[in-house]
Amino acid sequence: MSDRNRDEMHGCTPREQAILDRDGAGMDHAGIAAELGLSLAYVRRTVTFYSGSWAENNAFDAMVRDGTMRLAAAIAATGKVWA
């Protein structure tokens, strides 16, 4: 299974994290590709995949909040308590 551990399938790979760390530090994509020995296309694809817009991030957060509130209401409706 590439460089992902079965227990970590919800996150990015160490290679993807290295790309994102450098992108977040302001390094250009060509520099990232050269430093990590990766293709420029792979670096661009990775950055694009993980970089949502502010509106997309807010929409996702709203969806998570709504789902959490609905789940809590469904659990409360059973009359049971959870910790």
N, C-alpha and C positions, 0 to 999 in steps of 0.2 A: 504494500500500500504506500506509494510514493513517500514523501516526507511527512505525511500526516499519521499520527497515532490514532487508533480507532476511538480512543476516549476523547480526542480533541477535534472531532469532525465539525464542531460548531464554530471553530475559529479559523484564523488564517495560518498558513504554514510558516515555519521559521524564515523561509526565503521571502514569502510575501511580507512578513513583518519587517524584514530588513529593508525591503523596497519602501514600505510605508514610512518607516522611521526616517529614511533619507529624504523622502519626498516631504515629509512634515518639517524637516530641518531646512527645507528650501533648496535642496540639491536638484539640478535639472535632470530630466529623464535620461538623456544621453550619458551624463556622468554616473548616474546610478547603474545603468546597464554596463558601462565600462568597468566600474569598480567591482561589481558583483559577477561579472562574466556572463551576463544574460543578454538576450536580444532586446533591442529597443522596443519592439512590438510587444514582447512579454511584459516589460516594465509598464508601458502605457496601458495595456489591457488590465494589469493588476491595479494600478492607481485608479483607473476609471471604474473598475468593479467595486472597489471599496470606498470611493469618494462620492457620497451622495450629496445632493444639494441641501441647503439649509431647510428648504420647504419639504424635501423628501424626509429628512431627519425628523422634522416636527410632525409630519404626518405619521411616521412610524411610531414615534413616541405617543401620539394621541391614540393610535390603534392599540398599543400595548396597555395604556391606561384604561381604555374602554374595556378591553378583554379582561383585565384584572378585576375591574369593578363588577363585570358580569359574572365572572367566576365566583367572586366573593358573595354576590347576591344569591347565586345558585346554591352555594354551600350553606349560607345562612338559612335559605328556604327549607333545607332538610332538618333544621332544628338542632343540628350537631355543632360541636365546637371544635375548632382546630387550633393548633399552636404553632 
